[in-house]
Amino acid sequence: MRIYYRMYSREESKKIRQEFWINFGKNYPRKWILYHTKIKDFALKFTFTRKTAEVSIDLESTDEIMRLYYFEKLESLKSILKEEFLPGAVFAEEYQLESGKIISRVYVSKSDVNIHNKKDWPEVQEWLAEKMNTLEMFFLEYRDFIEQ
């Protein structure tokens, strides 16, 4: 059996991504913490591409010492995060973004999904909302420790 993938122009792909996130906002209308952590260069993120969906904590500081400081704080909470909040969480001290920038990232991912396939949307939206809610609960519980 052959599977054919439709090629999208940049504009078409951008429109589909925008449509997904608008639809997600309508289906899950709440204010997420995301960049509003009050910790510089420390953000909770949603990502959905042609291959995977991810929910992550991204440490994007250009000051490597600060980035690694916060990553070590998260690593010290690794067993709690994995046992009580997000089993399967991956801790990546050096994670390269498509732009080439190196960040630290703690994330969970869902593979074999595609933002261009609208049939994947309901499942991915539910998964993203559930995982981000759980990640936010972890963050709110341990924010004071992380900020110290």
C-alpha distance (Angstrom), angle and dihedral (degrees) to the residues before:
residue distance angle dihedral
M1 . . .
R2 3.78 . .
I3 3.76 122.9 .
Y4 3.75 116.7 -154.8
Y5 3.78 120.4 -157.5
R6 3.76 120.2 -154.4
M7 3.77 114.7 -128.6
Y8 3.79 115.1 -133.0
S9 3.76 128.1 -156.8
R10 3.81 116.7 -124.5
E11 3.78 89.7 -103.3
E12 3.81 93.4 50.1
S13 3.79 91.7 46.8
K14 3.81 91.5 48.4
K15 3.81 90.6 50.3
I16 3.83 91.5 50.5
R17 3.82 91.3 49.3
Q18 3.80 91.2 49.3
E19 3.80 90.4 48.0
F20 3.81 90.8 51.4
W21 3.82 93.9 51.5
I22 3.82 93.0 44.3
N23 3.80 88.9 50.1
F24 3.81 90.7 46.8
G25 3.82 90.3 52.1
K26 3.78 90.9 51.6
N27 3.80 93.5 47.6
Y28 3.82 94.4 44.0
P29 3.81 104.7 30.3
R30 3.75 105.7 -178.4
K31 3.75 137.5 110.9
W32 3.79 109.1 -99.5
I33 3.81 121.0 -157.6
L34 3.82 94.9 -129.1
Y35 3.84 107.2 138.8
H36 3.81 93.6 0.4
T37 3.81 95.2 87.2
K38 3.83 93.2 118.7
I39 3.81 87.3 -131.0
K40 3.80 113.7 109.8
D41 3.83 113.4 -112.6
F42 3.84 91.5 -1.4
A43 3.81 112.8 118.5
L44 3.78 140.6 163.9
K45 3.80 110.0 -136.8
F46 3.78 144.7 -169.4
T47 3.81 117.5 -149.3
F48 3.80 128.3 -178.6
T49 3.81 121.8 173.2
R50 3.78 138.7 158.5
K51 3.82 89.9 -78.1
T52 3.80 110.9 28.4
A53 3.77 148.6 9.4
E54 3.80 118.4 -136.3
V55 3.75 139.6 -175.7
S56 3.77 112.2 -162.8
I57 3.75 152.4 163.6
D58 3.79 106.0 -127.5
L59 3.79 122.6 -160.9
E60 3.78 104.7 -164.0
S61 3.79 104.4 166.5
T62 3.78 116.4 144.1
D63 3.80 84.8 -148.5
E64 3.79 99.2 86.1
I65 3.81 92.5 -162.4
M66 3.82 91.6 57.8
R67 3.80 92.6 43.6
L68 3.80 91.3 52.5
Y69 3.82 91.6 42.7
Y70 3.81 91.1 58.8
F71 3.80 91.8 41.2
E72 3.83 90.2 54.6
K73 3.81 88.9 50.0
L74 3.80 89.3 54.0
E75 3.79 91.7 45.3
S76 3.80 89.7 54.8
L77 3.82 86.5 58.9
K78 3.81 93.5 44.8
S79 3.80 97.8 111.6
I80 3.82 92.0 47.4
L81 3.81 92.3 47.7
K82 3.80 93.2 48.0
E83 3.80 97.8 40.4
E84 3.80 101.0 39.7
F85 3.80 106.2 23.7
L86 3.81 120.3 13.6
P87 3.79 117.2 14.7
G88 3.77 107.9 -163.3
A89 3.80 94.9 32.5
V90 3.80 111.7 158.5
F91 3.80 120.7 -143.7
A92 3.80 112.3 -151.9
E93 3.80 114.1 -179.5
E94 3.81 89.7 -173.5
Y95 3.79 115.6 30.9
Q96 3.78 118.9 169.2
L97 3.79 116.6 -143.1
E98 3.81 121.4 -148.6
S99 3.81 87.0 -101.3
G100 3.80 89.1 60.9
K101 3.81 93.5 -111.4
I102 3.81 115.3 139.1
I103 3.79 116.4 -134.0
S104 3.79 135.3 159.1
R105 3.78 115.2 -111.1
V106 3.79 138.6 -175.2
Y107 3.78 109.4 -166.0
V108 3.76 151.8 153.2
S109 3.76 120.2 -144.7
K110 3.77 141.3 -163.6
S111 3.78 114.4 -151.4
D112 3.79 134.0 -160.3
V113 3.80 93.7 44.6
N114 3.78 127.6 116.5
I115 3.78 128.2 -157.4
H116 3.82 88.7 -147.3
N117 3.82 90.8 59.6
K118 3.81 106.5 79.6
K119 3.82 89.4 -165.9
D120 3.84 87.0 70.1
W121 3.79 93.7 52.5
P122 3.83 102.1 86.0
E123 3.80 93.3 47.5
V124 3.81 93.3 44.8
Q125 3.80 93.7 45.5
E126 3.79 91.1 52.7
W127 3.81 91.0 46.2
L128 3.83 93.2 48.0
A129 3.81 92.7 48.9
E130 3.80 92.9 47.8
K131 3.80 95.3 46.9
M132 3.81 94.8 43.1
N133 3.78 90.9 49.0
T134 3.80 89.1 52.4
L135 3.81 92.0 45.9
E136 3.81 90.3 50.2
M137 3.82 90.7 51.2
F138 3.81 89.0 52.9
F139 3.80 92.0 47.3
L140 3.81 94.1 48.3
E141 3.80 91.4 47.5
Y142 3.84 94.1 50.5
R143 3.84 103.6 26.3
D144 3.81 93.4 108.2
F145 3.79 91.3 53.4
I146 3.81 92.3 46.3
E147 3.83 92.3 49.4
Q148 3.82 95.6 51.1
